[in-house]
């Protein structure tokens, strides 16, 4: 059977951070039990789809899934297992926050198959944590790593954020050293982004907060790359570094343009060439899921060829290995030079891309300009609207 990844969205948070634009809600803890029932109903409605696949990964994200009762998450895993086969070596991952996750909780989930946790540390600096609206202490991060180890969780990731206003290279280096000192297996490091509609976005618009320049971000990113590689971590994606054997297999499914089911409020999925998004608000999602057909999908569409090739390019270029040109040809029946020859040629000339052995990948200097490379390709398609269909016709 074909492999399939499953994402399960848990939208509840104790506090929603000021920079966060995810589908997350504080103050709705009273919905948790009915939300579990809604997830089980959605899984039951997807049983036919699931039965045609083998699940190779399950990821609980949010929100803060680590604050959902363990028995609820176990019920979801069991329901997926009952609907289809879960591969014996499947990765089952859980996002947790420091300070709210204890060893017995993780032990219960480990017994149900959870073998990876991703800890939302974000920083080891108390002032930075306060700026980010994080409610945990620095000490709680280490305690959560220790709990995961004692619970026999195989792989432990720490999320970090860099590029905070006023953050110095020394402060960022200290964050990296703290993370490495905890002996984690994987580090994800993301630049702080300003999203419209967030509290941080309002503060930046009001002139209360000044974000760092692109040059400063590049310097901080370079520090992370050098230090993590020195520590033996392999960078395999723009924002992700792993010890040997600890890459996120679930996230690789996204970056490899693979299929995945999204379950839960606001979850996105890509299944049988269809992209879809579920109803976002937990209350409305619960009502729709428990009512049965037509179900919880708010929007669904089959991407046209132009959208699909851009999606593929944007996702595959996030992986440092890039992709073979033959894969683009196999998926779309197109030669990439015919479709994107002009913008990719400019990116190659600018040193943002590497082309070797019929593979295309971002260069080191292109990592932080990934969005610009993709934007140039998108602009080229918009200014040449027939290029994809014309190239496909010529290929036939």
JOHUBEL-V704869 format. One record per residue. N is the residue number from 1. PHI is phi as a letter, one per 20 degrees, with the letter a starting at -180 (* if undefined). PSI is psi in whole degrees, 0 to 359 (NA if undefined). Layout:
N|PHI|PSI / N|PHI|PSI
//
This chain:
1|*|154 / 2|f|144 / 3|f|151 / 4|b|135 / 5|e|151 / 6|c|126 / 7|d|133 / 8|c|118 / 9|e|126 / 10|d|109 / 11|e|4 / 12|e|140 / 13|c|152 / 14|f|314 / 15|c|136 / 16|e|124 / 17|f|151 / 18|f|341 / 19|e|354 / 20|e|129 / 21|d|20 / 22|f|166 / 23|f|81 / 24|c|148 / 25|c|133 / 26|e|151 / 27|n|14 / 28|d|29 / 29|g|333 / 30|f|349 / 31|e|356 / 32|g|316 / 33|f|314 / 34|f|332 / 35|f|319 / 36|g|314 / 37|f|323 / 38|f|319 / 39|f|316 / 40|f|323 / 41|f|320 / 42|f|319 / 43|f|317 / 44|f|321 / 45|f|340 / 46|d|9 / 47|g|322 / 48|f|317 / 49|f|315 / 50|f|324 / 51|f|342 / 52|e|4 / 53|c|163 / 54|d|124 / 55|f|121 / 56|d|346 / 57|b|148 / 58|c|131 / 59|c|125 / 60|e|116 / 61|c|179 / 62|a|208 / 63|l|196 / 64|c|85 / 65|f|335 / 66|f|356 / 67|d|359 / 68|f|138 / 69|g|139 / 70|g|320 / 71|f|332 / 72|f|315 / 73|f|322 / 74|f|321 / 75|f|322 / 76|f|314 / 77|g|314 / 78|f|321 / 79|f|320 / 80|f|317 / 81|f|321 / 82|f|334 / 83|e|337 / 84|a|181 / 85|e|132 / 86|e|125 / 87|g|142 / 88|g|328 / 89|d|22 / 90|g|143 / 91|e|124 / 92|c|113 / 93|d|147 / 94|c|129 / 95|e|133 / 96|c|157 / 97|d|143 / 98|f|147 / 99|n|346 / 100|c|4 / 101|c|123 / 102|d|164 / 103|g|313 / 104|g|323 / 105|f|312 / 106|f|326 / 107|f|317 / 108|f|318 / 109|f|324 / 110|f|322 / 111|f|334 / 112|e|357 / 113|o|352 / 114|f|124 / 115|c|6 / 116|b|135 / 117|c|144 / 118|d|116 / 119|e|122 / 120|e|69 / 121|f|308 / 122|m|320 / 123|a|156 / 124|d|16 / 125|d|124 / 126|f|321 / 127|f|322 / 128|f|319 / 129|g|320 / 130|f|317 / 131|f|322 / 132|e|0 / 133|m|26 / 134|e|139 / 135|d|1 / 136|e|162 / 137|e|166 / 138|f|319 / 139|f|328 / 140|f|334 / 141|f|310 / 142|f|322 / 143|f|324 / 144|f|321 / 145|f|315 / 146|f|319 / 147|f|319 / 148|f|319 / 149|f|316 / 150|f|335 / 151|e|4 / 152|m|33 / 153|f|129 / 154|f|324 / 155|c|129 / 156|c|123 / 157|d|149 / 158|c|131 / 159|e|133 / 160|c|152 / 161|c|133 / 162|c|170 / 163|n|28 / 164|f|152 / 165|g|125 / 166|m|359 / 167|f|131 / 168|e|159 / 169|g|322 / 170|f|319 / 171|f|318 / 172|f|320 / 173|f|320 / 174|f|321 / 175|f|316 / 176|f|318 / 177|f|320 / 178|f|314 / 179|f|314 / 180|f|325 / 181|f|340 / 182|e|354 / 183|m|34 / 184|f|167 / 185|d|347 / 186|b|141 / 187|c|129 / 188|d|128 / 189|c|119 / 190|c|140 / 191|f|138 / 192|f|123 / 193|d|147 / 194|e|113 / 195|d|137 / 196|f|137 / 197|n|353 / 198|e|165 / 199|f|321 / 200|f|318 / 201|g|318 / 202|f|321 / 203|f|321 / 204|f|316 / 205|f|326 / 206|e|357 / 207|n|11 / 208|f|333 / 209|c|134 / 210|d|122 / 211|e|153 / 212|f|158 / 213|f|166 / 214|f|326 / 215|f|319 / 216|f|317 / 217|g|318 / 218|f|321 / 219|f|315 / 220|f|321 / 221|f|319 / 222|f|323 / 223|f|315 / 224|f|314 / 225|g|312 / 226|f|314 / 227|f|319 / 228|f|322 / 229|f|323 / 230|f|326 / 231|e|2 / 232|n|9 / 233|e|139 / 234|e|124 / 235|e|119 / 236|d|349 / 237|b|162 / 238|g|319 / 239|d|15 / 240|c|135 / 241|c|139 / 242|c|145 / 243|f|161 / 244|g|129 / 245|n|8 / 246|c|20 / 247|f|151 / 248|f|106 / 249|f|326 / 250|f|311 / 251|f|329 / 252|f|329 / 253|g|317 / 254|f|309 / 255|f|337 / 256|e|9 / 257|m|39 / 258|e|171 / 259|e|145 / 260|b|146 / 261|e|137 / 262|d|124 / 263|d|143 / 264|o|173 / 265|f|124 / 266|m|4 / 267|f|145 / 268|d|150 / 269|c|161 / 270|c|102 / 271|b|126 / 272|l|49 / 273|m|12 / 274|d|133 / 275|d|140 / 276|b|162 / 277|c|132 / 278|e|163 / 279|g|134 / 280|e|313 / 281|f|134 / 282|g|319 / 283|f|312 / 284|f|323 / 285|f|313 / 286|g|313 / 287|g|314 / 288|f|319 / 289|f|317 / 290|f|342 / 291|e|344 / 292|n|200 / 293|g|145 / 294|e|359 / 295|n|201 / 296|d|0 / 297|f|125 / 298|e|326 / 299|b|138 / 300|b|144 / 301|b|154 / 302|e|114 / 303|g|137 / 304|f|172 / 305|f|320 / 306|f|317 / 307|f|318 / 308|f|318 / 309|f|326 / 310|f|317 / 311|g|314 / 312|g|311 / 313|f|314 / 314|f|319 / 315|f|313 / 316|f|329 / 317|f|348 / 318|f|331 / 319|f|133 / 320|f|336 / 321|f|346 / 322|m|217 / 323|b|151 / 324|f|141 / 325|f|332 / 326|f|331 / 327|f|319 / 328|f|317 / 329|f|318 / 330|f|318 / 331|f|320 / 332|d|354 / 333|m|26 / 334|c|149 / 335|e|127 / 336|f|330 / 337|f|324 / 338|f|324 / 339|e|313 / 340|c|19 / 341|g|317 / 342|f|304 / 343|f|324 / 344|f|326 / 345|f|319 / 346|f|319 / 347|f|322 / 348|f|315 / 349|f|328 / 350|e|358 / 351|m|17 / 352|e|343 / 353|c|152 / 354|d|141 / 355|c|115 / 356|b|134 / 357|l|43 / 358|m|29 / 359|c|147 / 360|d|131 / 361|b|155 / 362|f|145 / 363|e|172 / 364|g|317 / 365|f|346 / 366|e|351 / 367|g|310 / 368|f|354 / 369|d|20 / 370|g|313 / 371|f|324 / 372|f|318 / 373|f|313 / 374|f|320 / 375|f|321 / 376|f|321 / 377|f|320 / 378|f|317 / 379|f|322 / 380|f|317 / 381|f|320 / 382|f|328 / 383|e|349 / 384|c|68 / 385|f|339 / 386|e|3 / 387|f|323 / 388|f|310 / 389|f|324 / 390|f|319 / 391|f|323 / 392|f|318 / 393|f|319 / 394|f|323 / 395|f|330 / 396|f|NA
//
